[in-house]
Amino acid sequence: MMLYTNLKDVIINGKRYNHTPILKLTTEESFNTESLSKKQSETLKTLMEEANANGFRLLINNYDFSTNPNS
């Protein structure tokens, strides 16, 4: 999977857009961070750190886990 976080000038049909890359994950049931295993918690923490460091948003079931969203 690739998230394009380095796009500067996004123009479609002559209209300029603000580009905000988003990694959106969904689950079949409600998502509760307290019910995650240790490994799952570590993975989520790593994804959150990557989102912050690389300027993309992390959404899980429409909840924004980004600490510094680019919007």
Z-matrix of the N, CA and C atoms (Angstrom, degrees):
N
C 1 1.430
C 2 1.523 1 108.24
N 3 1.311 2 115.80 1 140.81
C 4 1.459 3 120.82 2 177.55
C 5 1.518 4 109.35 3 -126.09
N 6 1.321 5 116.02 4 134.04
C 7 1.457 6 122.30 5 171.31
C 8 1.518 7 106.72 6 -111.43
N 9 1.302 8 116.83 7 124.38
C 10 1.458 9 120.83 8 -178.46
C 11 1.523 10 108.80 9 -87.57
N 12 1.323 11 115.36 10 98.30
C 13 1.465 12 120.45 11 -177.69
C 14 1.518 13 111.94 12 -99.53
N 15 1.324 14 117.91 13 -4.99
C 16 1.458 15 120.31 14 -174.91
C 17 1.527 16 113.40 15 -104.89
N 18 1.311 17 119.01 16 11.43
C 19 1.460 18 121.06 17 178.47
C 20 1.528 19 108.83 18 -73.53
N 21 1.324 20 116.04 19 128.25
C 22 1.467 21 120.57 20 -177.60
C 23 1.518 22 112.21 21 -102.33
N 24 1.307 23 116.87 22 -53.30
C 25 1.465 24 121.81 23 -177.15
C 26 1.517 25 109.10 24 -112.62
N 27 1.320 26 116.36 25 100.13
C 28 1.457 27 120.99 26 179.04
C 29 1.524 28 107.37 27 -102.20
N 30 1.327 29 115.35 28 111.92
C 31 1.462 30 121.44 29 -178.52
C 32 1.521 31 107.71 30 -128.12
N 33 1.332 32 115.75 31 124.42
C 34 1.455 33 121.73 32 178.64
C 35 1.520 34 107.72 33 -125.63
N 36 1.338 35 115.41 34 123.09
C 37 1.470 36 121.34 35 -177.76
C 38 1.518 37 111.86 36 51.00
N 39 1.335 38 115.87 37 40.70
C 40 1.456 39 121.02 38 176.85
C 41 1.516 40 115.17 39 80.57
N 42 1.311 41 118.23 40 -0.44
C 43 1.463 42 121.23 41 -179.03
C 44 1.525 43 109.27 42 -106.87
N 45 1.333 44 116.22 43 130.83
C 46 1.454 45 122.47 44 -178.89
C 47 1.539 46 109.80 45 -84.92
N 48 1.335 47 115.84 46 136.67
C 49 1.463 48 122.12 47 179.96
C 50 1.523 49 110.08 48 -122.27
N 51 1.329 50 115.83 49 144.15
C 52 1.460 51 120.72 50 170.22
C 53 1.518 52 106.97 51 -81.23
N 54 1.314 53 115.73 52 121.90
C 55 1.459 54 121.59 53 -176.42
C 56 1.520 55 110.28 54 -92.12
N 57 1.320 56 116.91 55 121.01
C 58 1.458 57 122.34 56 174.75
C 59 1.522 58 108.11 57 -128.67
N 60 1.325 59 117.43 58 104.49
C 61 1.461 60 119.02 59 178.74
C 62 1.525 61 110.97 60 -68.02
N 63 1.315 62 116.00 61 139.02
C 64 1.463 63 121.72 62 -177.73
C 65 1.521 64 109.54 63 -133.08
N 66 1.316 65 115.94 64 129.76
C 67 1.457 66 121.55 65 169.65
C 68 1.522 67 105.79 66 -100.68
N 69 1.334 68 116.21 67 108.52
C 70 1.458 69 120.94 68 -176.08
C 71 1.524 70 109.33 69 -110.47
N 72 1.317 71 115.47 70 118.26
C 73 1.455 72 122.00 71 179.30
C 74 1.523 73 109.02 72 -112.57
N 75 1.311 74 116.44 73 146.85
C 76 1.459 75 120.45 74 178.90
C 77 1.522 76 109.60 75 -129.13
N 78 1.319 77 114.99 76 155.62
C 79 1.456 78 121.63 77 175.00
C 80 1.522 79 108.07 78 -127.25
N 81 1.315 80 117.19 79 160.08
C 82 1.460 81 120.54 80 179.14
C 83 1.523 82 111.14 81 -71.44
N 84 1.317 83 116.20 82 -32.45
C 85 1.460 84 120.90 83 -178.37
C 86 1.519 85 109.24 84 -114.35
N 87 1.323 86 116.47 85 177.42
C 88 1.453 87 119.37 86 177.12
C 89 1.523 88 109.40 87 -63.09
N 90 1.314 89 115.66 88 150.57
C 91 1.457 90 121.76 89 -175.57
C 92 1.517 91 108.88 90 -104.85
N 93 1.322 92 116.35 91 123.72
C 94 1.457 93 121.77 92 -179.18
C 95 1.524 94 108.15 93 -127.27
N 96 1.319 95 117.16 94 115.65
C 97 1.460 96 120.60 95 -177.43
C 98 1.529 97 112.16 96 -64.55
N 99 1.315 98 117.39 97 -25.00
C 100 1.466 99 120.71 98 -178.89
C 101 1.529 100 112.39 99 -72.56
N 102 1.323 101 117.35 100 -17.81
C 103 1.467 102 120.06 101 -179.66
C 104 1.528 103 112.65 102 -96.42
N 105 1.339 104 117.33 103 5.98
C 106 1.458 105 120.79 104 -179.67
C 107 1.528 106 110.95 105 -77.19
N 108 1.323 107 114.90 106 148.82
C 109 1.465 108 119.70 107 173.26
C 110 1.534 109 107.96 108 -71.99
N 111 1.315 110 116.50 109 169.96
C 112 1.458 111 120.68 110 179.17
C 113 1.534 112 110.33 111 -59.84
N 114 1.326 113 117.29 112 -44.27
C 115 1.463 114 122.02 113 179.61
C 116 1.530 115 111.11 114 -62.81
N 117 1.328 116 116.82 115 -42.84
C 118 1.462 117 120.58 116 178.67
C 119 1.532 118 110.83 117 -64.52
N 120 1.318 119 116.93 118 -39.83
C 121 1.474 120 121.02 119 177.44
C 122 1.516 121 110.82 120 -62.67
N 123 1.332 122 116.94 121 -41.16
C 124 1.456 123 121.02 122 178.34
C 125 1.526 124 110.99 123 -64.75
N 126 1.332 125 116.35 124 -40.11
C 127 1.464 126 120.50 125 178.30
C 128 1.521 127 110.66 126 -64.22
N 129 1.329 128 117.03 127 -44.33
C 130 1.460 129 121.05 128 178.31
C 131 1.522 130 110.54 129 -61.92
N 132 1.312 131 117.72 130 -43.05
C 133 1.467 132 121.62 131 179.02
C 134 1.529 133 110.14 132 -61.20
N 135 1.332 134 116.66 133 -43.23
C 136 1.465 135 120.86 134 178.30
C 137 1.524 136 111.09 135 -62.48
N 138 1.331 137 116.91 136 -43.78
C 139 1.473 138 120.12 137 177.75
C 140 1.521 139 111.58 138 -61.77
N 141 1.329 140 117.13 139 -40.66
C 142 1.461 141 121.15 140 178.65
C 143 1.529 142 110.98 141 -64.08
N 144 1.328 143 116.85 142 -41.54
C 145 1.460 144 121.01 143 177.75
C 146 1.527 145 110.92 144 -64.55
N 147 1.332 146 116.59 145 -42.16
C 148 1.462 147 120.80 146 178.06
C 149 1.528 148 111.05 147 -63.45
N 150 1.320 149 116.64 148 -42.03
C 151 1.468 150 120.58 149 178.72
C 152 1.521 151 110.34 150 -60.18
N 153 1.310 152 116.64 151 -45.15
C 154 1.462 153 120.64 152 -179.31
C 155 1.524 154 111.15 153 -66.89
N 156 1.322 155 117.02 154 -45.01
C 157 1.464 156 120.93 155 -177.04
C 158 1.525 157 112.74 156 -68.78
N 159 1.329 158 116.91 157 -31.94
C 160 1.469 159 120.51 158 -173.23
C 161 1.521 160 114.26 159 -109.37
N 162 1.317 161 117.44 160 7.12
C 163 1.464 162 120.67 161 171.87
C 164 1.508 163 115.98 162 71.82
N 165 1.339 164 117.94 163 35.22
C 166 1.459 165 118.52 164 173.00
C 167 1.525 166 109.59 165 -123.85
N 168 1.316 167 115.45 166 162.14
C 169 1.458 168 121.12 167 -179.57
C 170 1.516 169 109.73 168 -96.62
N 171 1.323 170 115.51 169 143.02
C 172 1.462 171 122.77 170 177.43
C 173 1.521 172 107.88 171 -113.90
N 174 1.331 173 116.14 172 113.67
C 175 1.461 174 121.61 173 178.95
C 176 1.521 175 109.08 174 -115.38
N 177 1.321 176 115.91 175 132.26
C 178 1.462 177 121.07 176 172.30
C 179 1.525 178 106.57 177 -125.76
N 180 1.317 179 115.77 178 117.37
C 181 1.474 180 122.13 179 -174.93
C 182 1.525 181 111.19 180 50.25
N 183 1.328 182 115.96 181 43.74
C 184 1.460 183 125.12 182 178.00
C 185 1.525 184 114.51 183 68.89
N 186 1.336 185 118.70 184 6.16
C 187 1.460 186 120.68 185 172.70
C 188 1.524 187 107.80 186 -92.15
N 189 1.332 188 116.62 187 128.03
C 190 1.463 189 122.17 188 -175.67
C 191 1.525 190 110.12 189 -84.53
N 192 1.330 191 116.33 190 112.21
C 193 1.460 192 122.25 191 177.55
C 194 1.516 193 112.55 192 -92.37
N 195 1.309 194 117.52 193 4.94
C 196 1.461 195 121.46 194 -179.70
C 197 1.515 196 109.34 195 -75.03
N 198 1.333 197 115.61 196 138.46
C 199 1.459 198 119.29 197 177.56
C 200 1.519 199 111.57 198 -89.87
N 201 1.333 200 116.27 199 -18.12
C 202 1.454 201 120.83 200 -177.74
C 203 1.520 202 109.53 201 -145.53
N 204 1.350 203 118.32 202 67.42
C 205 1.463 204 119.58 203 -176.70
C 206 1.526 205 111.75 204 -64.58
N 207 1.326 206 115.75 205 146.66
C 208 1.467 207 123.40 206 179.64
C 209 1.515 208 110.57 207 -92.70
N 210 1.285 209 118.95 208 61.02
C 211 1.467 210 118.63 209 -178.83
C 212 1.495 211 111.29 210 -131.77
